[in-house]
Amino acid sequence: MADENQKSTSPAQEEAGESTNLQLPRTYGQLLGSNAPGKSEWPELVGVTALEAENKIKEEMIGAEVRVVQPNCFVTCDWKSNRVRLYIDTSGKVARPPRIG
């Protein structure tokens, strides 16, 4: 009866000294750790100047390549993980939420 109350472990676990209390990550962010990107979009920057937006993005995303897109200009359809485009209006303020891509 005393043996039934004890936790059962496999012989391999006992030899290696492993415990059975294994904690798995609960979210994808926990699984990736600190290398996961913090943000992919900055909606709070709509209405600020391009220079202010660029500085804020570079603070939050180290190594970001920020591109300012003038009104009515064409852009390529390729996607880059370190590029953020700032679409500005005629007054030089951010018109759309900047995002990675």
PECORDA-V785116 format. One record per residue. RES is the residue in one letter. D_LAST is the distance of its C-alpha to the last C-alpha in Angstrom with 2 decimals. Layout:
RES_D_LAST + RES_D_LAST
This chain:
M_63.09 + A_61.69 + D_59.46 + E_57.87 + N_56.63 + Q_54.77 + K_51.18 + S_51.10 + T_49.07 + S_48.98 + P_50.95 + A_47.82 + Q_46.28 + E_49.56 + E_49.80 + A_46.30 + G_46.74 + E_43.62 + S_43.42 + T_42.53 + N_40.52 + L_37.06 + Q_34.22 + L_31.12 + P_27.74 + R_27.45 + T_23.68 + Y_20.65 + G_19.84 + Q_23.38 + L_23.09 + L_20.15 + G_21.73 + S_20.45 + N_17.66 + A_15.59 + P_12.76 + G_14.48 + K_12.00 + S_8.62 + E_9.75 + W_12.54 + P_14.84 + E_17.71 + L_16.54 + V_17.24 + G_20.37 + V_20.29 + T_20.25 + A_17.28 + L_19.03 + E_19.57 + A_16.00 + E_14.85 + N_17.67 + K_16.94 + I_13.31 + K_14.71 + E_17.54 + E_15.62 + M_12.97 + I_14.97 + G_13.57 + A_10.57 + E_10.01 + V_10.22 + R_10.59 + V_13.07 + V_13.24 + Q_16.88 + P_18.31 + N_18.75 + C_16.62 + F_14.80 + V_11.31 + T_10.50 + C_9.13 + D_7.74 + W_4.70 + K_4.89 + S_5.67 + N_7.10 + R_5.43 + V_5.95 + R_7.48 + L_10.97 + Y_12.72 + I_16.36 + D_19.66 + T_22.83 + S_23.98 + G_21.01 + K_19.78 + V_16.40 + A_16.69 + R_13.77 + P_12.19 + P_9.33 + R_6.37 + I_3.78 + G_0.00
